[in-house]
């Protein structure tokens, strides 16, 4: 069981115990006094829970975030006076700029999301943190180098205060647009969620999707299909999405590849590299049906066996063919999804011994261990650094700015993904409605799925890995 699953299991157990205690105590009192009181209080308590306590937050908001940016980043002098942020550091417009400071929520910041407002003339950004925040946090100032140099960048806390001496971290910009880029996506939509803005602007882009993403096909079972048949249909649709959707960004179908391995089976493949790992739900042990849209043959087409050795052979063939200068893949520490962890490990293993090596390795996190809402805030807002409570390894942030037209194009690409189209369950829709009324949270204008809020942002955030 992964760490994320363990945390969720513990959270749900504690919530059940809390609800049981909240039920028994009022009933015990009501038996002897006001019998109607539990009937009134329990619905109110449930609504309060859904509005203010339903977030999966597996750390205390008062804990400090901790980062080690390594030798790729330098620190620049900075001061915050009267809300104006000033620096004498030499800054380029494409530098990734991170501001470290203490954020402390006020009493209202326990009910409404605390935010830091960044104002530079008509340019306005919001970056949001946990309710009750009281610790070191890291704002993303990328794209604001000009007003920061001019001393006109204003910071203002909403439901929070900005305390302590700020520190400015500068990661020199790296050319990403005029390069050959390959994005490794464990599932269809991972490339778009993490890097649509990046890959849509590159001179040449390859999108390589490792799995068909066929499991959890309950939506298709509602059409009258059996479990296996629904999984096969879902896998076919997501295989098509992985080839077709990048065309929206101008990526040729000749550079979009679906490897067709089975969802959540990459860890089993890695553990026994010679043993096939069949689909959990689709009653399939042959990956070739999900590779039918590929523009050229690959090594594993010969037998269609879902093994780790076949995956490595496919990746080596693609890396040798594409010769990517920038390679984008999941972050091995921040992103806890088992397929994402194995995808990164497979790429690094496939690179060993190859004549061609990429110049830049970037990593992304579409999921987190400790906070299901990150990036917090609304669609279009900036992306502050995610929660990390220990800095054992050095990673330098690399952030790309997306203007509003690029954000809209990204939202439309996500809207084409079949996995993001089904409506949210009733309980989740009711929870969002309560949060909108009571906690001031806004829905995304682009779609119902939570990833429209989380992924359509002012920034795309990556982490540079040393080669």
RATALIN-V661812 format. One record per residue. N is the residue number from 0. SS is DSSP state (h for helix, s for strand, l for the rest). D_FIRST is the distance of its C-alpha to the first C-alpha in Angstrom with 1 decimal. Layout:
n=N ss=SS d_first=D_FIRST
n=N ss=SS d_first=D_FIRST
//
This chain:
n=0 ss=l d_first=0.0
n=1 ss=l d_first=3.8
n=2 ss=h d_first=6.7
n=3 ss=h d_first=8.2
n=4 ss=h d_first=6.2
n=5 ss=h d_first=6.6
n=6 ss=h d_first=10.1
n=7 ss=h d_first=10.9
n=8 ss=h d_first=10.2
n=9 ss=h d_first=12.4
n=10 ss=h d_first=14.8
n=11 ss=h d_first=15.4
n=12 ss=h d_first=15.9
n=13 ss=h d_first=18.4
n=14 ss=h d_first=20.1
n=15 ss=h d_first=20.7
n=16 ss=h d_first=22.2
n=17 ss=h d_first=24.3
n=18 ss=h d_first=25.6
n=19 ss=h d_first=26.4
n=20 ss=h d_first=28.3
n=21 ss=h d_first=30.0
n=22 ss=h d_first=31.1
n=23 ss=h d_first=32.4
n=24 ss=h d_first=34.4
n=25 ss=h d_first=36.5
n=26 ss=h d_first=37.2
n=27 ss=h d_first=38.3
n=28 ss=h d_first=40.7
n=29 ss=h d_first=41.8
n=30 ss=h d_first=42.9
n=31 ss=h d_first=45.6
n=32 ss=l d_first=46.4
n=33 ss=l d_first=45.4
n=34 ss=l d_first=43.6
n=35 ss=l d_first=43.1
n=36 ss=h d_first=41.3
n=37 ss=h d_first=37.7
n=38 ss=h d_first=38.4
n=39 ss=h d_first=39.3
n=40 ss=h d_first=36.8
n=41 ss=h d_first=33.6
n=42 ss=h d_first=33.9
n=43 ss=h d_first=34.8
n=44 ss=h d_first=31.8
n=45 ss=h d_first=29.5
n=46 ss=h d_first=31.3
n=47 ss=h d_first=31.0
n=48 ss=h d_first=27.2
n=49 ss=h d_first=26.8
n=50 ss=h d_first=29.2
n=51 ss=h d_first=28.2
n=52 ss=h d_first=24.9
n=53 ss=l d_first=22.6
n=54 ss=l d_first=21.2
n=55 ss=l d_first=17.6
n=56 ss=s d_first=18.8
n=57 ss=l d_first=16.5
n=58 ss=l d_first=19.4
n=59 ss=l d_first=23.0
n=60 ss=l d_first=25.6
n=61 ss=l d_first=27.8
n=62 ss=l d_first=25.7
n=63 ss=l d_first=27.1
n=64 ss=l d_first=25.6
n=65 ss=l d_first=25.9
n=66 ss=l d_first=26.7
n=67 ss=l d_first=28.3
n=68 ss=l d_first=30.2
n=69 ss=h d_first=31.6
n=70 ss=h d_first=34.9
n=71 ss=h d_first=34.7
n=72 ss=s d_first=35.4
n=73 ss=s d_first=38.4
n=74 ss=s d_first=39.4
n=75 ss=s d_first=42.4
n=76 ss=l d_first=44.6
n=77 ss=s d_first=44.2
n=78 ss=s d_first=45.6
n=79 ss=s d_first=45.1
n=80 ss=s d_first=48.4
n=81 ss=l d_first=49.2
n=82 ss=l d_first=46.2
n=83 ss=s d_first=47.3
n=84 ss=s d_first=45.1
n=85 ss=s d_first=47.3
n=86 ss=s d_first=46.8
n=87 ss=l d_first=49.1
n=88 ss=l d_first=46.5
n=89 ss=l d_first=47.2
n=90 ss=l d_first=44.9
n=91 ss=l d_first=44.6
n=92 ss=l d_first=43.7
n=93 ss=l d_first=40.7
n=94 ss=l d_first=39.2
n=95 ss=s d_first=35.8
n=96 ss=s d_first=36.7
n=97 ss=s d_first=34.3
n=98 ss=s d_first=35.8
n=99 ss=s d_first=34.1
n=100 ss=s d_first=35.4
n=101 ss=s d_first=34.6
n=102 ss=s d_first=34.1
n=103 ss=s d_first=34.8
n=104 ss=s d_first=34.6
n=105 ss=l d_first=37.6
n=106 ss=l d_first=37.6
n=107 ss=h d_first=37.5
n=108 ss=h d_first=34.5
n=109 ss=h d_first=32.5
n=110 ss=l d_first=33.3
n=111 ss=l d_first=33.7
n=112 ss=l d_first=31.7
n=113 ss=l d_first=33.3
n=114 ss=s d_first=34.6
n=115 ss=s d_first=36.5
n=116 ss=s d_first=39.3
n=117 ss=s d_first=40.7
n=118 ss=s d_first=44.2
n=119 ss=s d_first=46.4
n=120 ss=l d_first=49.4
n=121 ss=l d_first=48.3
n=122 ss=s d_first=44.8
n=123 ss=s d_first=42.3
n=124 ss=s d_first=38.5
n=125 ss=s d_first=36.1
n=126 ss=s d_first=32.9
n=127 ss=s d_first=30.8
n=128 ss=l d_first=28.7
n=129 ss=l d_first=26.8
n=130 ss=l d_first=29.0
n=131 ss=l d_first=30.2
n=132 ss=l d_first=29.7
n=133 ss=s d_first=31.4
n=134 ss=s d_first=30.5
n=135 ss=s d_first=30.8
n=136 ss=s d_first=30.0
n=137 ss=s d_first=30.7
n=138 ss=s d_first=32.9
n=139 ss=s d_first=33.3
n=140 ss=l d_first=37.1
n=141 ss=l d_first=37.0
n=142 ss=l d_first=40.0
n=143 ss=l d_first=42.0
n=144 ss=h d_first=43.6
n=145 ss=h d_first=47.1
n=146 ss=h d_first=47.3
n=147 ss=h d_first=45.6
n=148 ss=h d_first=48.4
n=149 ss=h d_first=51.0
n=150 ss=l d_first=49.8
n=151 ss=l d_first=49.5
n=152 ss=s d_first=45.8
n=153 ss=s d_first=45.4
n=154 ss=s d_first=42.2
n=155 ss=s d_first=42.1
n=156 ss=s d_first=39.5
n=157 ss=s d_first=39.0
n=158 ss=l d_first=37.8
n=159 ss=s d_first=37.1
n=160 ss=s d_first=39.1
n=161 ss=s d_first=38.9
n=162 ss=s d_first=39.5
n=163 ss=s d_first=40.0
n=164 ss=s d_first=41.1
n=165 ss=s d_first=39.4
n=166 ss=s d_first=38.3
n=167 ss=s d_first=38.5
n=168 ss=s d_first=36.3
n=169 ss=s d_first=37.7
n=170 ss=s d_first=36.0
n=171 ss=l d_first=38.8
n=172 ss=l d_first=38.5
n=173 ss=l d_first=37.7
n=174 ss=l d_first=39.3
n=175 ss=l d_first=36.8
n=176 ss=l d_first=39.1
n=177 ss=l d_first=41.5
n=178 ss=l d_first=39.0
n=179 ss=s d_first=37.2
n=180 ss=s d_first=33.7
n=181 ss=s d_first=30.7
n=182 ss=s d_first=27.7
n=183 ss=s d_first=24.4
n=184 ss=s d_first=22.5
n=185 ss=l d_first=19.2
n=186 ss=l d_first=20.3
n=187 ss=l d_first=23.8
n=188 ss=l d_first=24.5
n=189 ss=h d_first=22.4
n=190 ss=h d_first=25.7
n=191 ss=h d_first=27.7
n=192 ss=h d_first=25.3
n=193 ss=h d_first=25.3
n=194 ss=h d_first=28.6
n=195 ss=h d_first=31.1
n=196 ss=h d_first=33.6
n=197 ss=h d_first=33.3
n=198 ss=h d_first=33.5
n=199 ss=h d_first=36.2
n=200 ss=h d_first=38.5
n=201 ss=l d_first=38.0
n=202 ss=l d_first=40.9
n=203 ss=s d_first=38.8
n=204 ss=s d_first=35.2
n=205 ss=s d_first=32.8
n=206 ss=s d_first=29.7
n=207 ss=s d_first=27.3
n=208 ss=s d_first=24.5
n=209 ss=s d_first=21.9
n=210 ss=s d_first=20.5
n=211 ss=l d_first=22.2
n=212 ss=l d_first=19.6
n=213 ss=l d_first=20.6
n=214 ss=l d_first=17.8
n=215 ss=l d_first=17.9
n=216 ss=l d_first=21.7
n=217 ss=h d_first=22.7
n=218 ss=h d_first=25.5
n=219 ss=h d_first=27.1
n=220 ss=h d_first=26.8
n=221 ss=l d_first=29.1
n=222 ss=l d_first=31.7
n=223 ss=l d_first=31.9
n=224 ss=l d_first=29.8
n=225 ss=l d_first=27.5
n=226 ss=h d_first=23.8
n=227 ss=h d_first=24.2
n=228 ss=h d_first=27.4
n=229 ss=h d_first=25.9
n=230 ss=h d_first=23.0
n=231 ss=h d_first=25.7
n=232 ss=h d_first=27.9
n=233 ss=h d_first=25.2
n=234 ss=h d_first=24.4
n=235 ss=h d_first=28.2
n=236 ss=h d_first=28.7
n=237 ss=h d_first=26.0
n=238 ss=h d_first=27.4
n=239 ss=h d_first=30.8
n=240 ss=h d_first=29.6
n=241 ss=h d_first=28.4
n=242 ss=h d_first=31.9
n=243 ss=h d_first=34.1
n=244 ss=h d_first=32.9
n=245 ss=h d_first=33.5
n=246 ss=h d_first=37.1
n=247 ss=h d_first=37.5
n=248 ss=h d_first=37.3
n=249 ss=l d_first=39.7
n=250 ss=l d_first=37.3
n=251 ss=l d_first=38.9
n=252 ss=h d_first=37.1
n=253 ss=h d_first=38.0
n=254 ss=h d_first=35.4
n=255 ss=s d_first=32.5
n=256 ss=s d_first=30.3
n=257 ss=s d_first=27.5
n=258 ss=s d_first=25.8
n=259 ss=s d_first=24.3
n=260 ss=s d_first=21.1
n=261 ss=l d_first=18.5
n=262 ss=l d_first=16.0
n=263 ss=l d_first=12.3
n=264 ss=l d_first=13.7
n=265 ss=h d_first=14.5
n=266 ss=h d_first=11.6
n=267 ss=h d_first=12.9
n=268 ss=h d_first=16.4
n=269 ss=h d_first=15.9
n=270 ss=h d_first=14.7
n=271 ss=l d_first=17.8
n=272 ss=l d_first=20.3
n=273 ss=l d_first=23.0
n=274 ss=l d_first=21.1
n=275 ss=l d_first=21.1
n=276 ss=l d_first=18.0
n=277 ss=l d_first=19.5
n=278 ss=l d_first=18.6
n=279 ss=l d_first=16.3
n=280 ss=l d_first=18.9
n=281 ss=l d_first=22.2
n=282 ss=l d_first=23.3
n=283 ss=l d_first=24.0
n=284 ss=l d_first=23.8
n=285 ss=s d_first=26.4
n=286 ss=l d_first=25.7
n=287 ss=h d_first=29.4
n=288 ss=h d_first=29.9
n=289 ss=h d_first=27.8
n=290 ss=h d_first=29.9
n=291 ss=l d_first=33.3
n=292 ss=l d_first=34.0
n=293 ss=l d_first=33.7
n=294 ss=l d_first=37.0
n=295 ss=l d_first=37.1
n=296 ss=l d_first=35.6
n=297 ss=l d_first=32.8
n=298 ss=h d_first=32.1
n=299 ss=h d_first=29.4
n=300 ss=h d_first=31.9
n=301 ss=h d_first=33.6
n=302 ss=l d_first=31.1
n=303 ss=l d_first=28.4
n=304 ss=s d_first=25.7
n=305 ss=l d_first=22.1
n=306 ss=l d_first=21.6
n=307 ss=h d_first=20.7
n=308 ss=h d_first=24.3
n=309 ss=h d_first=25.6
n=310 ss=h d_first=23.6
n=311 ss=h d_first=25.0
n=312 ss=h d_first=28.4
n=313 ss=h d_first=28.3
n=314 ss=h d_first=27.4
n=315 ss=h d_first=30.1
n=316 ss=h d_first=32.6
n=317 ss=h d_first=31.9
n=318 ss=h d_first=32.0
n=319 ss=h d_first=35.2
n=320 ss=h d_first=36.7
n=321 ss=h d_first=35.9
n=322 ss=l d_first=36.3
n=323 ss=l d_first=34.4
n=324 ss=l d_first=35.7
n=325 ss=s d_first=32.8
n=326 ss=s d_first=29.3
n=327 ss=s d_first=26.7
n=328 ss=s d_first=23.0
n=329 ss=s d_first=19.6
n=330 ss=l d_first=19.2
n=331 ss=l d_first=16.6
n=332 ss=l d_first=16.0
n=333 ss=l d_first=16.8
n=334 ss=l d_first=15.0
n=335 ss=l d_first=11.2
n=336 ss=l d_first=11.2
n=337 ss=h d_first=9.8
n=338 ss=h d_first=13.3
n=339 ss=h d_first=15.1
n=340 ss=h d_first=13.8
n=341 ss=h d_first=14.9
n=342 ss=h d_first=18.0
n=343 ss=h d_first=19.2
n=344 ss=h d_first=18.7
n=345 ss=h d_first=20.5
n=346 ss=h d_first=23.4
n=347 ss=h d_first=23.9
n=348 ss=h d_first=24.0
n=349 ss=h d_first=26.4
n=350 ss=h d_first=28.6
n=351 ss=l d_first=29.3
n=352 ss=l d_first=32.8
n=353 ss=l d_first=33.8
n=354 ss=l d_first=37.3
n=355 ss=l d_first=36.4
n=356 ss=l d_first=34.1
n=357 ss=l d_first=33.5
n=358 ss=l d_first=35.2
n=359 ss=s d_first=32.6
n=360 ss=s d_first=28.8
n=361 ss=s d_first=27.3
n=362 ss=s d_first=23.7
n=363 ss=s d_first=22.5
n=364 ss=l d_first=19.7
n=365 ss=l d_first=19.4
n=366 ss=l d_first=16.3
n=367 ss=l d_first=15.5
n=368 ss=l d_first=12.9
n=369 ss=l d_first=15.4
n=370 ss=s d_first=18.0
n=371 ss=l d_first=17.9
n=372 ss=l d_first=21.7
n=373 ss=l d_first=22.3
n=374 ss=l d_first=24.9
n=375 ss=l d_first=26.4
n=376 ss=l d_first=29.8
n=377 ss=l d_first=31.5
n=378 ss=l d_first=32.2
n=379 ss=l d_first=34.6
n=380 ss=l d_first=33.8
n=381 ss=l d_first=33.0
n=382 ss=l d_first=29.5
n=383 ss=l d_first=29.2
n=384 ss=l d_first=26.6
n=385 ss=l d_first=23.1
n=386 ss=l d_first=21.8
n=387 ss=l d_first=21.0
n=388 ss=l d_first=21.5
n=389 ss=l d_first=21.9
n=390 ss=l d_first=23.9
n=391 ss=l d_first=23.0
n=392 ss=l d_first=23.9
n=393 ss=l d_first=26.8
n=394 ss=l d_first=26.5
n=395 ss=s d_first=29.6
n=396 ss=s d_first=29.4
n=397 ss=s d_first=31.3
n=398 ss=s d_first=32.2
n=399 ss=s d_first=34.2
n=400 ss=s d_first=36.3
n=401 ss=l d_first=36.6
n=402 ss=l d_first=39.8
n=403 ss=h d_first=40.0
n=404 ss=h d_first=41.0
n=405 ss=h d_first=38.0
n=406 ss=h d_first=35.7
n=407 ss=h d_first=37.3
n=408 ss=h d_first=37.0
n=409 ss=h d_first=33.3
n=410 ss=h d_first=32.9
n=411 ss=h d_first=34.8
n=412 ss=h d_first=32.7
n=413 ss=h d_first=29.5
n=414 ss=h d_first=31.6
n=415 ss=l d_first=32.1
n=416 ss=l d_first=28.5
n=417 ss=h d_first=27.9
n=418 ss=h d_first=24.3
n=419 ss=h d_first=25.7
n=420 ss=l d_first=28.6
n=421 ss=l d_first=27.5
n=422 ss=l d_first=28.4
n=423 ss=l d_first=25.9
n=424 ss=l d_first=25.3
n=425 ss=h d_first=28.1
n=426 ss=h d_first=26.1
n=427 ss=h d_first=25.0
n=428 ss=h d_first=28.7
n=429 ss=h d_first=30.0
n=430 ss=h d_first=27.7
n=431 ss=h d_first=29.0
n=432 ss=h d_first=32.5
n=433 ss=h d_first=32.3
n=434 ss=h d_first=30.9
n=435 ss=h d_first=33.8
n=436 ss=h d_first=36.4
n=437 ss=h d_first=35.2
n=438 ss=h d_first=33.3
n=439 ss=l d_first=35.2
n=440 ss=l d_first=32.5
n=441 ss=l d_first=33.8
n=442 ss=l d_first=32.4
n=443 ss=l d_first=32.4
n=444 ss=l d_first=35.6
n=445 ss=l d_first=34.0
n=446 ss=l d_first=31.6
n=447 ss=l d_first=29.4
n=448 ss=l d_first=26.0
n=449 ss=h d_first=24.4
n=450 ss=h d_first=24.4
n=451 ss=h d_first=28.2
n=452 ss=h d_first=28.2
n=453 ss=h d_first=25.7
n=454 ss=h d_first=26.9
n=455 ss=l d_first=30.6
n=456 ss=l d_first=31.7
n=457 ss=l d_first=34.5
n=458 ss=s d_first=32.3
n=459 ss=s d_first=29.8
n=460 ss=s d_first=27.9
n=461 ss=s d_first=26.9
n=462 ss=s d_first=26.3
n=463 ss=s d_first=28.5
n=464 ss=s d_first=27.2
n=465 ss=l d_first=29.7
n=466 ss=l d_first=30.7
//
